[in-house]
């Protein structure tokens, strides 16, 4: 029976809620530092790598979302395509998921305007293609 124990491992939650929260706090602080130095590319790479998934990590998800919104607000429109091209496809998918999450909370205390979100969405779709949208919409995991 122990040979089937691997089937009970939740691969979407490799860290516990406390680990996810501490990672999110550390990344959030690093992102603020990178953004203040003008290193948007570094901030994007950091925050879009290994985002928190799973149950019981809502606070970590909120911290990470806030950090992403800080980056979105701090980037000039002309620089967006260059930053997006430097992301790998998985990071692009994560960014698209964060864009949709922010669009869903727009008007309900959102930290970023709709025009900023739509601009990022347009530029990301140009770089990553429509497949990025499909992958995010069909992913069962939520950020």
N, C-alpha and C positions, 0 to 999 in steps of 0.2 A: 504494500500500500504506500510506503514511503517514496516509491519511484514516481508517484503521481503528485507528490507534494508541491512540485514546482508550478502546478496549475493554479495554486491558490495565492501565488505571489501577485501583488498589485503593482504592475510595472509603471502605472501612471503616478504612483506615489512612493518613489524610492526614498524620499526623506520624510521624516515625520513632520507634523505641523510646526513644532519648535525649530527644527532645522530649516524648514522653508522660510519661516519668519526671520530667523537670524541671517540667512542668505539674502533675503529681500532687503533687510535693513542695511546690510553691508553694501550691496549693489546700489541701493538708493543713494547712500552717502557718497560713494565713488562717482556715480553719475552726476550728482550736483557739483562735485569738484571738477569733473571733466568738462561739464557745460560752462562753468565759470571761467575755465581756461580756454574755451572755444573749441575744444576737441569733440565735436558732435559725432564724428565717425567712431571714435573710441567709445563714446557713451552709448551709441546705438549697438555696437558690437557687444558691449558688456551686458546691457539690459535685455537684449533679445536672445541671449544664449541661456538655455536651460531655464525657461520661465516656470513659475510655480503652477502645478496642476494638481487636481485631486480634491477630495473633501477635507474640510477642516482647515484650509489654508487661505481663508477669505482675507484676513488681514495682510498676508504676504501678497496676495493678488492685487489688493488695493494699493499697497505701497509701490509695487512694480508698475501698475497702471499710471499712478501719479508721476513716476519717474519718466515713463514714456511720454506722457503729456507735456512734461517740462521740456523734453528734447524737441517735441513737435513745435512748441511755441517759440523755442530759441533758435530755430533754423530759418535762414533766409530762403525764400522760394527758389532763387536761382541755384542754390547749392543742393537742393533736394535730390535731383537725379544722380549727381556724383556720389552722394552718400548711399543711395539705394543700390547703385551698381556694385559697391564694395561689400554688400551683404550677401551671404550665401542663400540659396533657395529656402532653407528652413527658417532662417532669420526673417526673410521676406514674408513668409507665411505667418510667422508670429506677429510681425508688425501689422499685417492686414487684419489679423484677429483683434489686435489692440485698437485699430482704427474702428472696426465694427462695434467693439465694446464701447468705445467713447461715443460713437454715433448713437448708440442705444441709450446712453445716459445724458445726451445733449438736452439742455433745457431743464434738467433735473439736478442742478448743481455741478454741471460739467465745467472743467477748468480751461477748456479750449473752445474756440468758436467753430461753427460749422464750416466756414470757408477754409479754415486751416485744415480741418479733417478731409474735406473734399479735395483740396489741392494735393495733400499727401496721397490720398486714394488714387487720384488721377495719375500722378507721377509713378506710383508703385505699380499700377496696372500697366503703364507703358513699359516699365522695366521688366516686371515679372510675368506679365501676360495674364490672360483671363483664368488660366489654370490655378493661379494663386487664390483667386476668389472661390473657385470650386472646391479646392482643398480645404479652405477655412470653413466654408459653409457645410461641408460634409464631415468635418472632424467632430467627434463626439466629446472631446475634451474641451473644457472651457477655461478661459483665462480669467 
